[in-house]
Each structure stands twice: as structure tokens, then as C-alpha cells.
Amino acid sequence: MDQPTSGFPPSPAAARETSPQWSNGRFRNKVPAPPTINRENRTTLWDFFFNKPKDTVPHGSIPVQAITRADLDAAPDHSLWRLGHSTVLMKLGGAFFLTDPVFSKRASPVQWFGPRRFHAPPIAIKDLPPIRAVILSHDHYDHLDKAAIRKLAPKVQDFITTLGVGQRLIEWGVPAAKVHEFDWWQETAVGDVRLACTPAQHFSGRGLRDGNSTLWCSWVIAHGDRKIFFSGDGGYFDGFREIGRRYGPFDLSLMEDGAYNAAWPYVHMAPEQSVQAHVDLGANVMLPIHNGTFDLSMHAWFDPFERVTALARERGLRLATPRIGQRIDIGDPPPAEAWWRGVDGPVITPTAPAR
């Protein structure tokens, strides 16, 4: 990864209006959405609320390895902990970086309704050390938790995010001086950690009228000789090959693998596509994220793990599946462990490709 081509960019309003991704008052993907997507989504939404299979949530307890502040302080550099869903804590250059922090009980605008967590976070926000930067991919509720942001704000030095999302943070009380917005292909440095805001094929919004008013992205995170790709959310597209060409190879891909549906290939990847994206990037080890914490689709909760495990075995790829809260080394994670198979009972039978 080269030296940053930009520092912190100009004001959010000016950057948004001049962004190549901004058109007619909204952000857009490089490839337009198929014309059937809205009709398919309405059908899927009906099924989500009224025809939900029973195995979309675990019947037993998800194993969680508790983390203490002492554990974090004593951990070697280039350590990584998965805290749940797409929330990952990394120790780079002695400082801590946190992706898409969600700590609330529900990924929802209200805490009395909506997708409920399968497990508690392995560490509470109050017990976290000072965070050098929070790295945000987009503003959906399962990636941007308003309550968590407000609690984190006093101990976070910088919030690194996409165009428009920063304004949300400021409205929630985060000091503007801490908020830095980026467009696709912009780069910056936070201490000795280098970051590149890279494309994704997704969408944004937190209400009925703000769709695509903020930008979405993936991130390249580099420190020393280690490089990590954080996918955020998105459908499979040729951007993975371009990111791999510009920034690869990677030591580790934190790759979306969960909450997929046959009606959503434009904005979410099935496991087969997640594996292909990992290959396109030229990554060494794949760590599947966006699973095991919330019930966000119609597939069995364990399906993302089973399918990606089978695919990795077939293609001879290295896979990391740490338990929630387990520390791994970014450069040399342990072999995949099928911890999910003991949650619902002694045996889980892999399912067919889910809707």
C-alpha cells in the first residue's frame, strides 16, 4: 500500500456533492440495481415476519470467551478479536481499532422490537481501552449502533467513515473534530496504520426517506507488513478484483458471510460468492463475519459456517472461525474450529443453499 494520496478530506458537504458516486441527490453503485429488486424484497420481507423457519436462531448458547482489559493490554501486536456480527477489535502498533461497533441487544431503531442478539458481547464498552479509531462501513443498524457510538465517543480518538455517515455521528453528539469522512479510493493514515476506503456494492439508510443519502464501503487496513480487508456489506461485483489488484495480497479477509437470500444477490453475498471475493482479493486466510449474532434472513443460523467450511475444504483455502472473544494472530490464525456444531446438539446437518 502506497503512502496516503489524501489526508483528512474537505468538509462533508463539499465532498459529497463532488463525489463520482453522488447523482441526483443520492449515492449509487457502479452497476445499477436490477429492476425486480423492490418486488423481490417485498416478498422476502413478508416471509421474514410471517413464514420464519425455526432454525434461524440457535436453540443453545453461543460460546463466548470473555475478554478483560488486562487481556487486551497484555496481547501482542497484530492481535484480533471478533466481538460479534461485523464488530472486530484489532491491536495494531500498540493501539486499538474497532470496526462497525454494535453492542446493543437488538439491531433495530428500538430496543423492544427487531433482531435480538444471540449472545452478549465478550467485553462491555466501559471495559474497553482507549480506541485509536472506529472504522465504519455504512449506516445500517447492524453496523452502526447509535447507543454504542454515544458510549464510545469519549474514549475514541477518531471516527473514520464514509461520506454522510459522519454527519450522523456529529448529530448524535460526537465532536466534529473526531469525525473524518472518505469517498471510495481515498486513503489516509491514522498513526502508523494506513487505511483505504474501497468500493462495495450495497445501499444505505436508517429510515423510510433517507435511502442512499450516505455512502457505503469496504476498507483496506494496513500496518507494517500486515494487510487486512474488511468487507462491510455488499453483493459480489468486479470491484473485489480491482481492490486485490491495487492493494493485495492480504493476510486476512474479514468477509461478509451471512444474512443472504436468493432475492438479495445484488446487496449480499451467498457463501459461494464470499469465497470467490476472498480469492479475487488475493487473501491468505478468510475469517467469515456478519453471522452468528443476529437473525437477519431466512437461512439456518449455522448455515453460513457450514457452507463456507465445505467450500474452503473443496478449494483448499485457509479458513479461520474463532469463537466470539477468542484472540487470534492476524498473520497466523489457528485452524478453523467448528464450534457451532455443539450449540444446537451433538450434530448439525449442513443445509442446502438457502433462500
C-alpha positions as CSV (number, residue, x, y, z in Angstrom):
1,M,0.0,0.0,0.0
2,D,1.5,3.3,-1.0
3,Q,1.7,6.4,1.1
4,P,-1.7,8.1,1.5
5,T,-2.9,10.0,-1.5
6,S,-5.1,12.2,0.7
7,G,-5.2,13.3,4.3
8,F,-8.5,14.0,6.0
9,P,-10.7,15.2,3.1
10,P,-12.6,18.5,2.8
11,S,-15.9,19.3,4.5
12,P,-18.6,16.5,4.2
13,A,-21.0,18.7,2.2
14,A,-18.4,19.7,-0.4
15,A,-17.0,16.1,-0.7
16,R,-20.5,14.6,-1.1
17,E,-21.5,17.0,-3.9
18,T,-18.4,16.3,-5.9
19,S,-18.3,12.6,-5.3
20,P,-18.4,10.4,-8.5
21,Q,-20.8,8.2,-6.5
22,W,-23.3,11.1,-6.0
23,S,-26.1,11.6,-8.6
24,N,-29.5,13.2,-8.4
25,G,-29.4,13.6,-4.6
26,R,-28.4,10.0,-3.8
27,F,-25.3,7.8,-3.7
28,R,-25.3,4.9,-6.2
29,N,-23.4,1.8,-7.1
30,K,-21.2,1.4,-10.1
31,V,-23.7,-1.2,-11.5
32,P,-27.4,-0.2,-11.3
33,A,-29.8,-2.4,-9.3
34,P,-31.9,-4.9,-11.2
35,P,-35.5,-3.6,-11.9
36,T,-37.0,-6.6,-9.9
37,I,-35.2,-5.9,-6.7
38,N,-38.0,-3.9,-4.9
39,R,-40.7,-6.6,-5.7
40,E,-38.4,-9.4,-4.5
41,N,-37.6,-7.5,-1.3
42,R,-41.3,-7.0,-0.5
43,T,-42.0,-10.8,-0.9
44,T,-39.0,-11.6,1.3
45,L,-40.0,-9.1,4.0
46,W,-43.4,-10.8,4.2
47,D,-41.8,-14.2,4.6
48,F,-39.3,-12.8,7.2
49,F,-42.1,-11.7,9.5
50,F,-44.7,-14.4,8.8
51,N,-43.0,-17.5,7.5
52,K,-39.8,-17.7,9.5
53,P,-38.1,-21.1,9.9
54,K,-37.3,-22.2,13.4
55,D,-33.6,-22.8,12.9
56,T,-32.8,-19.1,12.1
57,V,-31.9,-18.7,15.8
58,P,-29.8,-21.1,17.9
59,H,-31.5,-23.3,20.5
60,G,-28.5,-23.4,22.7
61,S,-25.9,-20.9,23.9
62,I,-23.3,-19.4,21.6
63,P,-19.9,-20.0,23.2
64,V,-18.4,-16.6,24.2
65,Q,-14.8,-16.2,25.5
66,A,-14.9,-13.2,27.9
67,I,-12.2,-10.5,27.4
68,T,-10.8,-8.3,30.1
69,R,-8.9,-5.1,29.8
70,A,-5.8,-6.9,31.2
71,D,-6.1,-9.4,28.3
72,L,-6.1,-6.6,25.8
73,D,-3.2,-4.8,27.3
74,A,-1.1,-7.9,27.5
75,A,-1.9,-9.1,24.0
76,P,0.8,-8.9,21.4
77,D,0.6,-6.6,18.4
78,H,-1.4,-7.7,15.4
79,S,-4.0,-9.4,17.7
80,L,-7.6,-9.6,16.6
81,W,-10.8,-10.4,18.5
82,R,-14.2,-10.9,16.9
83,L,-16.8,-9.3,19.2
84,G,-19.9,-10.4,17.2
85,H,-21.5,-9.8,13.8
86,S,-19.2,-7.4,12.0
87,T,-17.6,-5.9,15.1
88,V,-13.9,-6.7,15.2
89,L,-11.3,-5.3,17.6
90,M,-7.6,-5.1,16.4
91,K,-4.4,-4.2,18.1
92,L,-2.1,-2.5,15.6
93,G,1.0,-0.6,16.5
94,G,0.1,-0.9,20.2
95,A,-3.2,1.0,19.5
96,F,-6.8,-0.4,19.2
97,F,-9.0,-0.2,16.2
98,L,-12.7,-1.2,16.2
99,T,-14.9,-1.9,13.1
100,D,-18.7,-1.4,12.9
101,P,-19.4,-1.4,16.6
102,V,-22.8,-2.9,17.6
103,F,-23.2,-3.7,21.3
104,S,-27.0,-3.2,21.8
105,K,-29.3,-6.1,22.4
106,R,-31.1,-5.5,19.1
107,A,-30.1,-4.3,15.7
108,S,-33.0,-2.0,15.4
109,P,-34.1,1.6,15.8
110,V,-35.9,0.5,19.0
111,Q,-34.8,-2.0,21.7
112,W,-38.2,-3.6,22.2
113,F,-38.5,-5.0,18.6
114,G,-36.2,-6.2,15.9
115,P,-33.4,-8.8,15.6
116,R,-32.1,-9.7,19.0
117,R,-28.6,-10.8,19.8
118,F,-27.8,-14.5,20.1
119,H,-25.0,-13.7,22.6
120,A,-23.7,-10.9,24.8
121,P,-20.6,-9.0,23.7
122,P,-17.4,-10.6,25.2
123,I,-16.4,-7.2,26.7
124,A,-18.5,-4.2,27.7
125,I,-17.8,-0.8,26.2
126,K,-16.9,0.6,29.7
127,D,-14.1,-2.0,29.9
128,L,-12.5,-1.3,26.5
129,P,-9.2,0.5,26.4
130,P,-8.9,3.9,24.6
131,I,-9.7,3.3,20.9
132,R,-7.5,5.0,18.4
133,A,-10.1,4.8,15.7
134,V,-13.5,3.4,14.9
135,I,-13.8,2.3,11.3
136,L,-17.3,2.4,9.9
137,S,-18.5,0.8,6.6
138,H,-22.1,2.2,6.4
139,D,-25.1,3.2,8.5
140,H,-27.4,0.2,8.7
141,Y,-28.5,-0.7,12.2
142,D,-26.5,-4.0,12.4
143,H,-23.3,-1.9,11.6
144,L,-23.9,1.4,13.2
145,D,-25.3,1.3,16.8
146,K,-26.3,4.8,18.0
147,A,-26.2,3.9,21.7
148,A,-22.8,2.3,21.3
149,I,-21.4,5.3,19.4
150,R,-22.5,7.6,22.2
151,K,-20.9,5.5,24.8
152,L,-17.7,5.0,22.8
153,A,-17.3,8.7,21.8
154,P,-15.3,9.8,25.0
155,K,-12.7,7.0,24.6
156,V,-12.3,7.1,20.7
157,Q,-9.8,9.5,19.2
158,D,-11.1,9.3,15.6
159,F,-14.1,8.0,13.7
160,I,-13.2,7.0,10.2
161,T,-16.2,6.6,7.9
162,T,-17.9,7.3,4.5
163,L,-19.5,10.4,3.1
164,G,-22.6,11.4,5.0
165,V,-22.2,8.9,7.9
166,G,-20.0,11.3,9.7
167,Q,-22.8,13.9,9.9
168,R,-25.0,11.3,11.7
169,L,-22.3,10.9,14.3
170,I,-22.0,14.6,14.8
171,E,-25.8,14.8,15.2
172,W,-25.5,12.2,17.9
173,G,-23.0,14.2,19.9
174,V,-19.6,13.1,18.6
175,P,-17.3,16.1,18.4
176,A,-16.9,17.2,14.8
177,A,-13.1,17.2,15.2
178,K,-13.1,13.5,15.7
179,V,-15.1,12.7,12.6
180,H,-13.4,12.1,9.2
181,E,-15.4,11.2,6.0
182,F,-14.0,9.5,2.9
183,D,-15.0,8.6,-0.6
184,W,-14.1,5.4,-2.5
185,W,-10.3,5.1,-3.2
186,Q,-9.4,7.8,-0.8
187,E,-6.6,6.9,1.6
188,T,-5.3,8.2,5.0
189,A,-3.0,7.3,7.8
190,V,-4.0,7.0,11.5
191,G,-0.7,7.0,13.3
192,D,1.2,4.3,11.6
193,V,-1.9,2.4,10.4
194,R,-2.8,3.0,6.8
195,L,-6.4,2.9,5.6
196,A,-8.1,2.9,2.2
197,C,-11.8,3.4,1.7
198,T,-12.7,0.9,-1.1
199,P,-15.9,0.3,-3.1
200,A,-18.7,-2.0,-2.2
201,Q,-22.0,-2.8,-3.9
202,H,-24.6,-2.1,-1.3
203,F,-27.0,0.6,-0.1
204,S,-27.7,2.7,3.0
205,G,-30.3,4.3,5.1
206,R,-31.9,4.2,8.6
207,G,-35.4,5.3,7.8
208,L,-38.1,5.4,5.2
209,R,-36.9,8.6,3.4
210,D,-33.1,8.6,3.7
211,G,-32.2,5.7,1.4
212,N,-28.7,6.1,-0.1
213,S,-28.2,9.5,1.4
214,T,-24.9,8.2,2.9
215,L,-22.2,6.2,1.2
216,W,-21.2,2.6,1.9
217,C,-17.7,1.0,1.5
218,S,-15.2,-1.7,2.4
219,W,-11.8,-0.9,4.0
220,V,-8.2,-1.9,3.5
221,I,-6.3,-1.7,6.8
222,A,-2.5,-2.0,6.8
223,H,0.2,-1.9,9.5
224,G,3.8,-2.8,8.9
225,D,3.8,-6.0,6.8
226,R,0.2,-6.9,7.7
227,K,-2.8,-6.2,5.5
228,I,-6.4,-6.8,6.3
229,F,-9.5,-6.4,4.1
230,F,-12.8,-5.6,5.9
231,S,-15.7,-6.1,3.6
232,G,-18.5,-4.3,5.3
233,D,-21.7,-5.4,3.4
234,G,-22.3,-5.9,-0.2
235,G,-23.1,-8.1,-3.2
236,Y,-20.4,-9.8,-5.3
237,F,-19.0,-7.5,-8.0
238,D,-15.8,-7.0,-10.0
239,G,-14.6,-4.4,-7.5
240,F,-13.0,-7.2,-5.4
241,R,-10.6,-8.0,-8.3
242,E,-9.7,-4.3,-8.6
243,I,-9.2,-3.9,-4.8
244,G,-7.0,-7.0,-5.0
245,R,-5.0,-5.6,-7.9
246,R,-4.4,-2.3,-6.2
247,Y,-3.8,-3.4,-2.6
248,G,-3.4,-7.2,-2.4
249,P,-2.4,-9.7,-1.4
250,F,-3.9,-9.6,2.1
251,D,-3.0,-11.6,5.2
252,L,-6.7,-11.8,6.2
253,S,-10.1,-11.0,4.7
254,L,-12.9,-10.2,7.2
255,M,-15.5,-11.3,4.7
256,E,-19.3,-11.0,4.9
257,D,-20.8,-14.5,5.0
258,G,-24.3,-14.4,6.5
259,A,-27.8,-12.8,6.1
260,Y,-28.0,-13.8,2.5
261,N,-31.1,-14.6,0.4
262,A,-31.8,-15.6,-3.1
263,A,-33.6,-12.3,-3.6
264,W,-30.6,-10.2,-2.4
265,P,-27.5,-11.1,-4.5
266,Y,-27.2,-7.5,-5.6
267,V,-26.5,-6.4,-2.0
268,H,-25.5,-9.5,-0.1
269,M,-23.2,-12.4,-1.0
270,A,-24.0,-16.1,-0.6
271,P,-21.1,-18.2,0.8
272,E,-20.0,-19.2,-2.7
273,Q,-19.7,-15.6,-3.7
274,S,-17.9,-14.6,-0.4
275,V,-15.3,-17.3,-1.1
276,Q,-14.8,-16.0,-4.6
277,A,-14.5,-12.5,-3.4
278,H,-11.8,-13.7,-1.0
279,V,-10.0,-15.4,-3.9
280,D,-10.3,-12.2,-6.0
281,L,-8.6,-10.2,-3.3
282,G,-5.6,-12.5,-3.2
283,A,-6.1,-13.0,0.6
284,N,-4.3,-15.8,2.5
285,V,-6.9,-16.5,5.3
286,M,-10.7,-15.9,5.3
287,L,-12.5,-15.0,8.5
288,P,-16.3,-15.1,7.9
289,I,-18.1,-12.2,9.6
290,H,-21.7,-10.9,9.5
291,N,-23.0,-14.1,11.1
292,G,-23.6,-15.8,14.4
293,T,-25.1,-12.8,16.2
294,F,-28.3,-11.7,14.7
295,D,-31.2,-13.3,12.8
296,L,-31.4,-11.3,9.6
297,S,-32.5,-13.7,6.9
298,M,-34.3,-17.0,6.3
299,H,-31.4,-19.4,6.4
300,A,-30.4,-21.5,9.4
301,W,-28.1,-19.5,11.8
302,F,-25.3,-22.1,11.3
303,D,-25.7,-22.3,7.5
304,P,-23.0,-19.6,6.8
305,F,-20.4,-21.5,8.8
306,E,-21.2,-24.9,7.3
307,R,-21.3,-23.8,3.7
308,V,-18.1,-21.7,3.9
309,T,-16.3,-24.5,5.7
310,A,-17.3,-27.0,2.9
311,L,-16.3,-24.6,0.2
312,A,-12.9,-23.8,1.8
313,R,-12.2,-27.5,2.0
314,E,-13.2,-28.1,-1.6
315,R,-11.0,-25.3,-2.8
316,G,-8.0,-25.8,-0.5
317,L,-8.4,-22.4,1.2
318,R,-7.4,-21.4,4.7
319,L,-10.3,-20.5,7.0
320,A,-10.4,-19.0,10.5
321,T,-13.6,-19.4,12.6
322,P,-12.6,-18.2,16.1
323,R,-15.1,-18.2,18.9
324,I,-16.6,-14.9,19.8
325,G,-14.0,-13.2,22.0
326,Q,-11.1,-15.6,21.1
327,R,-7.8,-13.8,20.3
328,I,-6.1,-14.7,17.0
329,D,-2.9,-13.6,15.4
330,I,-3.7,-11.7,12.2
331,G,-0.7,-13.2,10.4
332,D,-1.2,-16.7,11.6
333,P,-4.7,-17.5,12.9
334,P,-5.4,-21.0,14.2
335,P,-7.1,-23.7,12.0
336,A,-10.9,-23.4,11.7
337,E,-12.8,-24.9,14.6
338,A,-16.5,-26.0,14.1
339,W,-17.6,-24.6,17.5
340,W,-21.2,-24.0,16.2
341,R,-21.8,-27.7,15.9
342,G,-22.2,-28.1,19.6
343,V,-24.7,-25.3,20.1
344,D,-28.0,-27.0,19.0
345,G,-26.9,-30.5,19.9
346,P,-24.2,-33.1,19.1
347,V,-24.7,-32.9,15.3
348,I,-25.7,-30.3,12.7
349,T,-26.6,-31.5,9.2
350,P,-25.5,-29.0,6.6
351,T,-28.4,-27.5,4.7
352,A,-28.9,-26.9,1.0
353,P,-28.4,-23.4,-0.3
354,A,-30.9,-21.2,1.5
355,R,-33.4,-18.7,0.1
